[in-house]
Amino acid sequence: MLAYRSVRTSKLRTGITVGIIALGIMALVGILTAIQGLKSSIYSSFSGMGSNTFQITNEILKKKSGGGGIHISSVDQKNISYRDALDFKERFSFPATVGLSVAGEGTATVKYASEKTNPNVLVMGVDEQYTTISGTNLEAGRNFSSTEVSNGSYVCVLGNSIAKKLFRGKIANAVNSVITVGYIKYRVIGVAESKGSTMISNVDNNVFIPLQNARAVYGGDRSFVISVRVPYVSMIDIAAEEAEGLFRTIRKIPLNADPNFGINKNDNLAAMLMENLQYVTGAALFIGLITLLGAAIGLMNIMLVSVAERTREIGVSKALGARNSSIRRQFLTESVMISLTGGLIGVLSGILIGNMVSLLLKTGFIVPWAWISIGILLCTGVGILSGLYPAARAARLDPIQALRYE
């Protein structure tokens, strides 16, 4: 009660110290909560394609050291032509499923009757293997047939959110309807199940058209993506080596020359992104610890001022029989109380701020119990360390000198 009364008496000083501690814990918990949301989004982005899948693209993703640690660099290389991609698909003899795809337009508007989407729809040209390789299930309708893909038929599969927007939530009504993508009409043959949006992509906002149709509409000079899915994860390294050797042969790359294409495994990409997030975690810890160090110094100064202001009160308490341990415990309790108050405010603020990122990425509400526990322990430690010296100084006061203090 004495500690609580003292805290209430010095509201301004206590409030400033509580605010500093809360700021440090808020930065720590908030950033780390946001990082957990980013991790969840990254995992969900790559889990759709599966860890037993890899892509051959014209981009090389690799780790480089220097200039602030390891980071991911993307280097554009020679485009993968349709002929190269088709040769690979026909000649790759490894037991795997091979699919081809190409990006069409990324700012398309899709219309049906009086309804239309925002001009942010991605049109993808795919073959009949896309749904199997990407793990995409259909909520309504069917997949492309091999004939539709080779003939470039004007049919399409809609992403889930587009179908809901155009047909006002009635997914079944989309099948066999005629929509307009840009200025071209397509007949809807299927609607994909919802996968949700991630920090990397939003498959629900895509329109899928046959590969040959995409070549005819958007031109054949775009770079194609070759996707390979093996039956088991244990086979992926061997399959990737076989794929690299075959594609080097197709592109006539000498043995001692660097490849002008990249083989990107989904699990490796996720691991590389996670590795980069470790630096953000380290920065969050550094910011939090530096702020807590400043708060500890400020808290110690406040407690020393409190001891000086209450010297006469301490003398009266000792004259009435209070022991040194009681005086010491009173000031330690006061210090820990201030520190924990700031810690609790910081934890709650950090969770709310961090989950704003999770809300944007639609990864669900995250409660980082481990970091909450660490934050509370840090605040308890700061309170104890900051109060030890002032408490010991208060306990050592001579009661007679303390009673004479003005």
ZANU-434677 format. One record per residue: y, x, z of N, C-alpha, C in turn. Coordinates in steps of 0.05 Angstrom, whole numbers. Layout:
<atoms>
ATOM    nyy    nxx    nzz   cayy   caxx   cazz    cyy    cxx    czz
ATOM      Y      X      Z      Y      X      Z      Y      X      Z
...
</atoms>
This chain:
<atoms>
ATOM    nyy    nxx    nzz   cayy   caxx   cazz    cyy    cxx    czz
ATOM    -24     16      0      0      0      0     25     17      0
ATOM     25     39     15     48     57     16     53     69    -12
ATOM     31     77    -25     33     89    -52     44     68    -72
ATOM     34     44    -70     44     22    -88     73     16    -83
ATOM     81     16    -58    109     11    -51    127     33    -62
ATOM    118     57    -60    134     80    -70    137     79   -100
ATOM    116     71   -114    117     69   -143    137     47   -151
ATOM    137     25   -137    155      3   -144    184     11   -137
ATOM    188     28   -118    216     36   -110    229     52   -131
ATOM    214     71   -144    226     89   -164    218     79   -192
ATOM    228     56   -200    219     43   -225    227     59   -249
ATOM    251     70   -250    260     84   -274    243    109   -279
ATOM    241    126   -258    225    151   -261    196    145   -268
ATOM    185    125   -253    157    118   -258    154    107   -286
ATOM    172     90   -295    170     79   -322    171    100   -344
ATOM    188    120   -341    190    141   -361    164    157   -362
ATOM    153    164   -339    128    179   -338    105    162   -349
ATOM    103    137   -341     82    120   -352     84    118   -382
ATOM    109    116   -392    113    115   -421    104    140   -436
ATOM    109    163   -424    100    188   -437     70    190   -438
ATOM     57    183   -415     28    184   -414     16    163   -434
ATOM     28    139   -434     18    118   -452     21    127   -481
ATOM     42    141   -488     46    151   -515     24    170   -524
ATOM     18    189   -506     -3    208   -512    -30    195   -516
ATOM    -38    177   -498    -64    164   -500    -64    145   -524
ATOM    -41    132   -529    -40    114   -552    -44    129   -578
ATOM    -32    153   -581    -36    169   -605    -65    178   -607
ATOM    -77    186   -585   -105    195   -585   -124    172   -593
ATOM   -123    150   -578   -141    128   -582   -135    114   -609
ATOM   -110    111   -615   -102     97   -640   -112    112   -665
ATOM   -107    138   -666   -116    154   -690   -146    154   -692
ATOM   -160    158   -669   -189    159   -669   -202    132   -676
ATOM   -189    110   -667   -199     84   -675   -196     79   -705
ATOM   -173     88   -715   -168     86   -744   -188    102   -760
ATOM   -195    126   -749   -215    143   -763   -242    130   -763
ATOM   -250    117   -742   -275    103   -742   -275     80   -763
ATOM   -252     67   -766   -250     47   -787   -253     59   -814
ATOM   -241     82   -818   -243     96   -844   -272    104   -849
ATOM   -285    114   -829   -314    122   -832   -331     98   -840
ATOM   -327     76   -827   -342     52   -833   -337     44   -862
ATOM   -312     46   -871   -305     39   -898   -318     58   -918
ATOM   -318     84   -912   -331    103   -930   -360     98   -932
ATOM   -374     94   -909   -402     89   -910   -409     64   -926
ATOM   -393     43   -922   -399     18   -937   -393     21   -966
ATOM   -374     39   -973   -368     44  -1001   -391     57  -1016
ATOM   -405     76  -1003   -426     90  -1016   -454     78  -1011
ATOM   -456     62   -990   -482     50   -984   -490     30  -1006
ATOM   -470     18  -1020   -477     -1  -1041   -492     12  -1064
ATOM   -485     37  -1070   -499     52  -1091   -524     64  -1081
ATOM   -525     69  -1054   -550     80  -1043   -550    111  -1042
ATOM   -564    122  -1023   -566    151  -1021   -585    163  -1041
ATOM   -600    146  -1055   -619    156  -1075   -607    153  -1104
ATOM   -581    153  -1105   -567    150  -1131   -547    173  -1135
ATOM   -544    182  -1159   -523    202  -1165   -511    195  -1193
ATOM   -487    205  -1197   -473    200  -1222   -466    226  -1236
ATOM   -467    225  -1263   -457    248  -1279   -430    238  -1291
ATOM   -409    253  -1284   -382    245  -1293   -368    269  -1304
ATOM   -343    264  -1314   -327    286  -1324   -310    298  -1302
ATOM   -315    290  -1277   -300    301  -1254   -319    318  -1237
ATOM   -309    340  -1228   -324    358  -1210   -312    355  -1182
ATOM   -327    346  -1164   -318    343  -1136   -332    366  -1120
ATOM   -315    383  -1108   -327    405  -1093   -309    413  -1070
ATOM   -320    428  -1052   -305    437  -1029   -292    464  -1034
ATOM   -267    467  -1026   -254    493  -1029   -243    501  -1002
ATOM   -244    527   -997   -233    537   -971   -206    549   -976
ATOM   -190    550   -954   -163    561   -956   -142    539   -958
ATOM   -118    546   -949    -96    527   -950   -100    503   -933
ATOM   -107    508   -908   -110    485   -889   -138    475   -887
ATOM   -158    492   -893   -186    484   -889   -199    474   -914
ATOM   -221    461   -910   -237    451   -932   -226    425   -942
ATOM   -224    422   -968   -214    397   -978   -229    390  -1004
ATOM   -226    366  -1014   -239    358  -1039   -220    361  -1062
ATOM   -229    374  -1083   -212    376  -1107   -226    363  -1130
ATOM   -211    350  -1146   -221    336  -1170   -209    349  -1195
ATOM   -227    359  -1212   -217    373  -1236   -227    358  -1260
ATOM   -209    348  -1277   -217    334  -1301   -229    354  -1321
ATOM   -252    347  -1332   -265    364  -1352   -267    348  -1378
ATOM   -283    358  -1396   -287    345  -1422   -299    318  -1418
ATOM   -288    297  -1432   -298    270  -1430   -328    269  -1438
ATOM   -343    252  -1424   -370    247  -1432   -370    225  -1453
ATOM   -378    232  -1477   -377    213  -1499   -401    193  -1497
ATOM   -398    172  -1512   -420    152  -1512   -445    165  -1524
ATOM   -443    182  -1544   -466    194  -1556   -480    213  -1536
ATOM   -465    229  -1521   -477    246  -1500   -491    229  -1479
ATOM   -478    208  -1470   -490    191  -1450   -515    178  -1460
ATOM   -515    168  -1484   -538    154  -1496   -561    174  -1500
ATOM   -555    198  -1509   -575    219  -1513   -589    225  -1486
ATOM   -573    227  -1465   -584    232  -1439   -603    210  -1430
ATOM   -594    185  -1434   -611    162  -1425   -637    161  -1441
ATOM   -636    168  -1466   -661    167  -1482   -679    191  -1476
ATOM   -668    214  -1469   -685    238  -1466   -692    244  -1437
ATOM   -680    231  -1417   -686    237  -1389   -713    225  -1382
ATOM   -733    243  -1378   -761    234  -1374   -769    232  -1345
ATOM   -751    239  -1327   -757    237  -1299   -761    208  -1291
ATOM   -780    202  -1272   -784    174  -1264   -760    163  -1249
ATOM   -741    152  -1264   -716    142  -1251   -704    121  -1270
ATOM   -686    105  -1258   -671     85  -1274   -644     97  -1281
ATOM   -637     96  -1307   -612    108  -1317   -595     85  -1328
ATOM   -570     85  -1320   -551     65  -1330   -525     78  -1339
ATOM   -511     65  -1358   -486     76  -1368   -464     56  -1362
ATOM   -440     66  -1357   -417     49  -1352   -392     63  -1361
ATOM   -371     47  -1365   -345     58  -1373   -323     39  -1362
ATOM   -301     51  -1354   -279     35  -1344   -262     26  -1367
ATOM   -256      0  -1368   -239    -11  -1389   -210    -11  -1381
ATOM   -201    -34  -1372   -173    -37  -1363   -172    -42  -1333
ATOM   -152    -30  -1320   -150    -33  -1291   -128    -52  -1282
ATOM   -114    -64  -1302    -92    -82  -1295    -94   -108  -1311
ATOM   -118   -118  -1314   -123   -142  -1329   -117   -167  -1313
ATOM   -109   -188  -1327   -106   -215  -1315   -128   -233  -1326
ATOM   -141   -247  -1308   -163   -265  -1316   -153   -294  -1313
ATOM   -158   -311  -1333   -147   -338  -1332   -170   -358  -1337
ATOM   -168   -381  -1325   -185   -404  -1331   -169   -429  -1326
ATOM   -165   -446  -1347   -149   -470  -1345   -121   -462  -1334
ATOM   -113   -474  -1312    -86   -468  -1301    -87   -446  -1280
ATOM   -111   -436  -1274   -113   -415  -1253   -113   -388  -1266
ATOM   -102   -368  -1252   -103   -341  -1262   -100   -322  -1238
ATOM   -110   -297  -1242   -110   -277  -1222    -85   -260  -1224
ATOM    -81   -243  -1204    -60   -223  -1206    -68   -202  -1227
ATOM    -49   -188  -1238    -56   -167  -1259    -66   -141  -1246
ATOM    -88   -144  -1231    -99   -120  -1218   -130   -120  -1220
ATOM   -141   -134  -1240   -170   -136  -1243   -180   -112  -1260
ATOM   -201   -100  -1251   -214    -78  -1265   -236    -88  -1283
ATOM   -235    -82  -1309   -255    -90  -1328   -274    -67  -1332
ATOM   -300    -71  -1327   -320    -50  -1329   -340    -57  -1351
ATOM   -345    -37  -1369   -366    -41  -1388   -392    -29  -1377
ATOM   -413    -45  -1375   -438    -36  -1363   -462    -44  -1380
ATOM   -485    -32  -1374   -509    -41  -1388   -526    -58  -1369
ATOM   -550    -65  -1377   -566    -84  -1362   -578    -71  -1336
ATOM   -575    -44  -1334   -586    -31  -1310   -566    -29  -1287
ATOM   -541    -37  -1292   -520    -34  -1272   -526    -48  -1246
ATOM   -536    -73  -1247   -541    -88  -1222   -562    -74  -1205
ATOM   -583    -63  -1218   -604    -50  -1204   -595    -24  -1191
ATOM   -580     -8  -1206   -571     18  -1196   -550     15  -1174
ATOM   -532     -4  -1177   -510     -7  -1158   -518    -25  -1134
ATOM   -542    -36  -1135   -550    -54  -1113   -534    -80  -1113
ATOM   -526    -90  -1136   -510   -114  -1138   -528   -138  -1143
ATOM   -527   -158  -1126   -542   -183  -1129   -524   -204  -1141
ATOM   -536   -223  -1154   -520   -245  -1166   -522   -270  -1149
ATOM   -499   -282  -1143   -499   -307  -1128   -504   -331  -1146
ATOM   -497   -328  -1171   -502   -350  -1190   -506   -338  -1218
ATOM   -521   -351  -1235   -525   -343  -1262   -545   -320  -1265
ATOM   -541   -304  -1285   -561   -283  -1292   -546   -257  -1300
ATOM   -563   -237  -1304   -553   -211  -1312   -551   -209  -1343
ATOM   -539   -188  -1353   -538   -183  -1382   -567   -178  -1393
ATOM   -572   -187  -1416   -597   -179  -1430   -592   -154  -1446
ATOM   -613   -140  -1454   -610   -116  -1470   -598   -123  -1497
ATOM   -604   -146  -1507   -593   -155  -1533   -562   -159  -1531
ATOM   -553   -171  -1510   -524   -175  -1506   -510   -149  -1503
ATOM   -522   -130  -1489   -510   -104  -1486   -508    -89  -1512
ATOM   -529    -88  -1528   -529    -73  -1553   -512    -87  -1574
ATOM   -511   -114  -1574   -495   -128  -1594   -466   -130  -1586
ATOM   -459   -124  -1561   -431   -127  -1553   -422   -155  -1551
ATOM   -439   -172  -1540   -433   -201  -1539   -409   -206  -1520
ATOM   -394   -228  -1526   -371   -235  -1510   -379   -252  -1486
ATOM   -394   -239  -1468   -403   -252  -1443   -394   -234  -1420
ATOM   -394   -245  -1396   -385   -229  -1373   -398   -238  -1347
ATOM   -398   -220  -1327   -405   -226  -1300   -380   -222  -1283
ATOM   -373   -243  -1267   -349   -242  -1251   -354   -231  -1223
ATOM   -334   -216  -1213   -334   -209  -1185   -330   -234  -1168
ATOM   -340   -233  -1143   -340   -257  -1127   -313   -269  -1121
ATOM   -293   -252  -1115   -267   -262  -1108   -253   -274  -1132
ATOM   -258   -263  -1156   -246   -274  -1180   -257   -302  -1186
ATOM   -284   -305  -1183   -296   -332  -1187   -285   -352  -1167
ATOM   -282   -344  -1142   -271   -363  -1122   -243   -371  -1128
ATOM   -227   -351  -1138   -199   -357  -1145   -197   -376  -1168
ATOM   -212   -370  -1190   -209   -386  -1214   -222   -414  -1212
ATOM   -244   -416  -1196   -258   -441  -1195   -256   -454  -1167
ATOM   -235   -445  -1152   -228   -457  -1126   -252   -459  -1107
ATOM   -266   -437  -1106   -288   -435  -1087   -315   -445  -1096
ATOM   -316   -459  -1119   -341   -471  -1129   -354   -451  -1149
ATOM   -370   -432  -1137   -381   -411  -1153   -399   -421  -1176
ATOM   -415   -442  -1170   -433   -452  -1190   -419   -462  -1215
ATOM   -395   -471  -1212   -380   -481  -1235   -371   -459  -1255
ATOM   -373   -434  -1246   -364   -412  -1263   -383   -407  -1286
ATOM   -409   -411  -1281   -430   -404  -1301   -426   -422  -1325
ATOM   -426   -409  -1349   -423   -422  -1375   -394   -431  -1381
ATOM   -376   -425  -1363   -348   -431  -1368   -336   -408  -1386
ATOM   -315   -415  -1400   -302   -395  -1418   -276   -387  -1404
ATOM   -273   -361  -1399   -249   -351  -1387   -235   -332  -1406
ATOM   -210   -324  -1399   -195   -306  -1415   -189   -281  -1399
ATOM   -198   -258  -1409   -193   -232  -1396   -172   -218  -1414
ATOM   -148   -216  -1404   -126   -206  -1421   -120   -227  -1442
ATOM   -128   -220  -1467   -124   -239  -1489   -150   -246  -1503
ATOM   -173   -239  -1490   -199   -243  -1502   -215   -262  -1486
ATOM   -229   -280  -1499   -245   -301  -1486   -274   -291  -1482
ATOM   -285   -297  -1458   -312   -290  -1452   -326   -314  -1439
ATOM   -352   -316  -1444   -367   -337  -1430   -380   -324  -1405
ATOM   -377   -338  -1383   -387   -327  -1357   -417   -334  -1356
ATOM   -433   -313  -1351   -462   -317  -1349   -472   -312  -1320
ATOM   -455   -300  -1303   -463   -295  -1276   -440   -289  -1258
ATOM   -445   -292  -1232   -425   -285  -1211   -438   -267  -1191
ATOM   -426   -244  -1185   -438   -225  -1166   -434   -235  -1137
ATOM   -453   -227  -1120   -449   -232  -1091   -426   -216  -1081
ATOM   -413   -226  -1060   -391   -212  -1048   -400   -186  -1034
ATOM   -386   -164  -1040   -391   -139  -1026   -367   -131  -1008
ATOM   -345   -145  -1011   -321   -138   -996   -307   -114  -1007
ATOM   -282   -110   -999   -266    -88  -1008   -269    -64   -989
ATOM   -266    -40   -999   -267    -16   -983   -242      0   -990
ATOM   -239     23   -977   -217     41   -982   -219     54  -1010
ATOM   -243     52  -1022   -247     65  -1048   -246     45  -1071
ATOM   -257     22  -1067   -258      3  -1089   -261    -25  -1078
ATOM   -257    -45  -1097   -261    -73  -1090   -277    -85  -1113
ATOM   -304    -84  -1110   -322    -94  -1131   -318   -124  -1135
ATOM   -310   -138  -1115   -306   -167  -1118   -283   -174  -1137
ATOM   -267   -154  -1143   -244   -159  -1161   -249   -146  -1188
ATOM   -274   -144  -1196   -281   -132  -1222   -293   -153  -1241
ATOM   -289   -148  -1266   -302   -164  -1287   -320   -145  -1303
ATOM   -346   -152  -1306   -365   -135  -1319   -371   -147  -1347
ATOM   -369   -130  -1367   -374   -139  -1395   -395   -120  -1407
ATOM   -409   -128  -1428   -429   -110  -1440   -416    -84  -1450
ATOM   -431    -62  -1448   -421    -36  -1454   -410    -34  -1483
ATOM   -425    -44  -1502   -415    -42  -1530   -390    -59  -1534
ATOM   -388    -81  -1519   -364    -97  -1522   -340    -82  -1511
ATOM   -343    -67  -1489   -322    -51  -1478   -313    -29  -1497
ATOM   -333    -17  -1511   -326      3  -1532   -309     -9  -1554
ATOM   -317    -33  -1562   -303    -46  -1585   -274    -55  -1577
ATOM   -271    -65  -1552   -246    -75  -1543   -227    -53  -1534
ATOM   -237    -34  -1519   -220    -14  -1507   -222     14  -1520
ATOM   -238     16  -1540   -240     42  -1554   -263     59  -1543
ATOM   -273     75  -1560   -297     92  -1552   -290    120  -1543
ATOM   -263    126  -1540   -256    153  -1532   -254    156  -1502
ATOM   -262    136  -1487   -261    138  -1458   -285    154  -1448
ATOM   -283    164  -1423   -306    180  -1412   -325    161  -1399
ATOM   -351    164  -1406   -372    147  -1395   -383    159  -1369
ATOM   -395    142  -1353   -408    151  -1328   -438    145  -1331
ATOM   -454    165  -1325   -483    162  -1325   -492    160  -1296
ATOM   -506    138  -1289   -516    134  -1262   -546    135  -1262
ATOM   -557    150  -1243   -586    154  -1241   -595    146  -1213
ATOM   -616    129  -1212   -627    120  -1187   -657    127  -1186
ATOM   -664    143  -1166   -693    151  -1163   -706    133  -1143
ATOM   -733    130  -1144   -746    112  -1125   -743    120  -1096
ATOM   -743    146  -1090   -742    155  -1062   -720    177  -1059
ATOM   -709    178  -1035   -687    197  -1030   -698    225  -1032
ATOM   -723    230  -1025   -734    257  -1027   -735    268  -1055
ATOM   -732    251  -1075   -734    260  -1103   -707    266  -1115
ATOM   -685    261  -1100   -659    262  -1113   -651    290  -1120
ATOM   -657    311  -1104   -650    338  -1111   -663    348  -1136
ATOM   -689    342  -1138   -704    350  -1162   -693    336  -1187
ATOM   -688    309  -1183   -677    294  -1206   -650    304  -1214
ATOM   -633    312  -1195   -607    322  -1202   -609    348  -1217
ATOM   -627    366  -1209   -631    391  -1224   -641    386  -1252
ATOM   -660    367  -1255   -670    361  -1282   -647    349  -1299
ATOM   -631    332  -1287   -609    319  -1301   -589    340  -1310
ATOM   -583    359  -1293   -563    380  -1300   -573    397  -1323
ATOM   -599    405  -1321   -610    421  -1343   -610    406  -1370
ATOM   -617    381  -1369   -618    365  -1394   -590    362  -1405
ATOM   -570    356  -1388   -543    350  -1398   -530    376  -1407
ATOM   -537    399  -1395   -526    424  -1406   -537    429  -1434
ATOM   -562    421  -1438   -574    424  -1465   -560    406  -1485
ATOM   -555    381  -1477   -542    362  -1494   -514    371  -1502
ATOM   -500    383  -1483   -472    392  -1488   -471    421  -1498
ATOM   -495    434  -1501   -496    461  -1512   -480    481  -1495
ATOM   -484    480  -1469   -471    498  -1450   -489    522  -1445
ATOM   -479    547  -1450   -495    571  -1445   -504    573  -1416
ATOM   -526    587  -1411   -538    589  -1384   -518    601  -1364
ATOM   -502    621  -1372   -485    635  -1354   -457    622  -1352
ATOM   -453    600  -1365   -427    586  -1365   -427    564  -1344
ATOM   -403    559  -1333   -400    536  -1314   -402    510  -1329
ATOM   -414    490  -1316   -416    463  -1329   -388    450  -1331
ATOM   -384    435  -1353   -359    420  -1356   -363    391  -1348
ATOM   -380    386  -1329   -386    359  -1319   -394    362  -1290
ATOM   -394    340  -1275   -401    340  -1247   -424    322  -1241
ATOM   -442    330  -1224   -464    313  -1214   -457    307  -1185
ATOM   -450    282  -1180   -440    274  -1154   -460    256  -1140
ATOM   -471    265  -1118   -490    249  -1102   -474    233  -1081
ATOM   -481    208  -1078   -466    191  -1060   -466    200  -1032
ATOM   -489    210  -1022   -490    219   -994   -473    244   -990
ATOM   -472    261  -1011   -456    286  -1009   -426    279  -1009
ATOM   -419    260  -1026   -391    252  -1026   -382    241   -999
ATOM   -399    224   -988   -392    213   -961   -390    235   -940
ATOM   -409    254   -941   -408    276   -922   -383    293   -925
ATOM   -374    298   -950   -350    314   -955   -326    299   -944
ATOM   -324    273   -948   -302    258   -937   -302    258   -907
ATOM   -326    256   -895   -328    256   -866   -319    283   -855
ATOM   -326    304   -869   -318    331   -860   -288    334   -860
ATOM   -275    323   -879   -246    324   -880   -233    308   -857
ATOM   -246    286   -849   -236    270   -827   -237    285   -801
ATOM   -254    305   -799   -255    320   -774   -229    334   -768
ATOM   -214    342   -789   -188    355   -784   -168    336   -773
ATOM   -170    311   -783   -152    290   -772   -159    285   -742
ATOM   -185    285   -736   -193    282   -708   -182    304   -691
ATOM   -184    329   -701   -173    352   -686   -144    350   -682
ATOM   -129    341   -703   -100    337   -700    -94    316   -679
ATOM   -110    294   -679   -105    273   -659   -109    284   -630
ATOM   -130    299   -627   -135    311   -600   -112    330   -592
ATOM   -103    346   -611    -81    364   -605    -56    349   -597
ATOM    -49    328   -612    -25    313   -606    -27    300   -578
ATOM    -51    288   -573    -55    275   -548    -54    294   -524
ATOM    -67    317   -527    -67    336   -505    -40    348   -500
ATOM    -24    354   -521      3    365   -518     20    344   -503
ATOM     18    319   -512     34    298   -499     26    294   -470
ATOM      0    296   -464     -9    293   -437     -1    317   -420
ATOM      1    341   -432     11    364   -417     40    360   -409
ATOM     56    350   -428     84    344   -421     86    322   -400
ATOM     68    302   -401     68    281   -381     60    292   -354
ATOM     41    311   -354     32    322   -328     55    337   -314
ATOM     70    352   -330     93    367   -319    114    347   -308
ATOM    119    326   -324    139    306   -315    129    292   -290
ATOM    104    286   -289     93    272   -265     94    289   -241
ATOM     89    315   -244     91    334   -221    120    335   -211
ATOM    138    336   -230    167    337   -221    175    312   -206
ATOM    165    289   -216    171    264   -202    160    264   -174
ATOM    136    274   -171    123    274   -145    137    293   -126
ATOM    147    316   -137    162    335   -120    188    322   -111
ATOM    202    308   -129    226    294   -122    220    273   -101
ATOM    198    259   -104    190    238    -85    185    250    -57
ATOM    172    274    -57    168    287    -31    194    294    -18
ATOM    214    304    -34    240    312    -23    255    287    -12
ATOM    253    265    -27    267    241    -19    255    228      6
ATOM    229    232      9    216    219     32    208    238     54
ATOM    223    260     56    217    280     77    219    268    104
ATOM    239    253    109    243    240    136    221    220    141
ATOM    213    205    120    191    185    123    165    199    130
ATOM    160    223    118    136    238    123    137    248    153
ATOM    161    257    161    163    266    189    157    243    209
ATOM    167    219    204    162    196    221    132    190    222
ATOM    119    191    198     90    185    197     75    205    213
ATOM     82    231    211     68    252    226     73    249    256
ATOM     98    241    263    104    238    292     88    215    304
ATOM     81    195    287     66    172    297     36    177    296
ATOM     28    201    287      0    209    288    -14    211    262
ATOM      0    208    240    -13    211    214    -23    239    209
ATOM    -47    242    199    -59    268    194    -49    279    167
ATOM    -53    305    164    -45    318    139    -61    306    115
ATOM    -87    301    121   -104    290     99    -94    262     91
ATOM    -83    246    109    -73    220    102    -48    222     85
ATOM    -30    241     92     -6    245     76    -14    255     48
ATOM    -33    274     47    -41    285     21    -54    263      4
ATOM    -71    246     16    -84    225      2    -64    204     -9
ATOM    -43    199      6    -23    179     -2     -9    188    -28
ATOM     -1    214    -29     13    224    -52     -5    227    -76
ATOM    -30    235    -71    -50    237    -93    -55    209   -105
ATOM    -57    189    -88    -62    162    -97    -39    152   -114
ATOM    -15    158   -106      9    151   -121      9    164   -148
ATOM      3    190   -149      2    204   -174    -19    193   -194
ATOM    -43    188   -183    -64    177   -200    -58    149   -209
ATOM    -45    133   -192    -37    106   -199    -18    106   -223
ATOM      2    123   -222     21    125   -244      7    133   -270
ATOM    -10    154   -268    -24    164   -291    -43    144   -304
ATOM    -58    130   -287    -77    110   -297    -62     86   -309
ATOM    -39     78   -298    -24     56   -310    -15     63   -338
ATOM     -5     88   -342      2     97   -369    -22     98   -387
ATOM    -45    107   -376    -69    109   -392    -79     83   -402
ATOM    -79     63   -384    -88     36   -392    -71     23   -413
ATOM    -44     27   -410    -26     17   -430    -30     31   -457
ATOM    -34     57   -456    -39     73   -480    -65     65   -494
ATOM    -86     60   -478   -112     53   -489   -110     26   -504
ATOM    -97      6   -491    -95    -20   -504    -77    -19   -529
ATOM    -55     -4   -527    -38     -1   -551    -52     14   -573
ATOM    -67     35   -566    -81     51   -586   -103     34   -600
ATOM   -117     18   -586   -138      1   -598   -125    -19   -618
ATOM   -103    -31   -610    -90    -50   -627    -79    -37   -653
ATOM    -66    -14   -649    -54      0   -672    -77     11   -691
ATOM    -98     23   -679   -120     33   -695   -134     11   -710
ATOM   -137    -12   -698   -151    -34   -712   -134    -47   -734
ATOM   -109    -40   -735    -93    -50   -758   -104    -37   -784
ATOM   -112    -12   -782   -125      1   -805   -151    -12   -811
ATOM   -167    -18   -791   -193    -31   -795   -189    -58   -808
ATOM   -167    -72   -799   -162    -99   -810   -155    -97   -840
ATOM   -140    -76   -848   -133    -73   -876   -158    -66   -892
ATOM   -176    -50   -880   -200    -42   -895   -223    -62   -892
ATOM   -218    -83   -875   -238   -104   -871   -265    -93   -861
ATOM   -263    -75   -841   -287    -64   -829   -294    -75   -802
ATOM   -280    -95   -793   -286   -107   -767   -271    -94   -744
ATOM   -270   -108   -722   -255    -98   -698   -271    -76   -685
ATOM   -258    -53   -679   -272    -30   -667   -261    -25   -640
ATOM   -280    -21   -621   -273    -13   -593   -286     14   -588
ATOM   -270     36   -589   -282     63   -585   -287     69   -556
ATOM   -310     59   -546   -316     62   -517   -316     91   -508
ATOM   -326    108   -524   -328    136   -516   -300    148   -512
ATOM   -282    143   -531   -255    154   -528   -238    139   -507
ATOM   -244    114   -502   -231    100   -480   -239    113   -454
ATOM   -265    120   -451   -274    133   -426   -261    160   -423
ATOM   -260    175   -446   -248    202   -445   -218    200   -438
ATOM   -204    180   -449   -176    176   -443   -171    170   -414
ATOM   -188    152   -402   -185    146   -374   -190    170   -356
ATOM   -211    185   -364   -217    210   -349   -194    230   -351
ATOM   -183    233   -374   -160    251   -378   -137    243   -360
ATOM   -131    217   -360   -109    207   -343   -114    211   -314
ATOM   -139    207   -306   -146    212   -277   -142    241   -271
ATOM   -151    259   -289   -148    287   -285   -119    295   -284
ATOM   -103    284   -302    -74    290   -302    -61    281   -276
ATOM    -69    257   -266    -58    247   -241    -65    265   -217
ATOM    -90    274   -216    -99    291   -194    -86    318   -195
ATOM    -86    331   -219    -74    357   -221    -44    357   -216
ATOM    -31    336   -226     -1    334   -222      6    328   -193
ATOM    -12    315   -178     -6    308   -151    -16    327   -130
ATOM    -32    346   -138    -43    365   -118    -22    381   -103
ATOM     -5    394   -119     16    411   -106     36    395    -90
ATOM     47    373   -101     66    357    -85     52    346    -60
ATOM     27    337    -63     13    326    -39      9    347    -18
ATOM      1    372    -27     -3    393     -7     24    401      6
ATOM     45    401    -10     71    408      1     80    387     22
ATOM     75    361     16     82    340     35     65    343     60
ATOM     40    350     57     22    352     81     30    375     99
ATOM     42    396     87     49    420    103     76    418    117
ATOM     91    396    112    117    394    125    115    393    155
ATOM    133    408    168    134    408    197    148    382    206
ATOM    135    366    223    146    340    231    174    341    243
ATOM    179    362    259    205    365    273    227    370    252
ATOM    221    389    233    240    395    212    244    371    194
ATOM    223    357    189    224    333    171    242    311    184
ATOM    240    308    210    256    288    224    286    295    224
ATOM    292    321    223    320    330    222    332    328    194
ATOM    314    323    174    324    324    145    342    301    140
ATOM    364    306    126    383    285    118    382    281     88
</atoms>
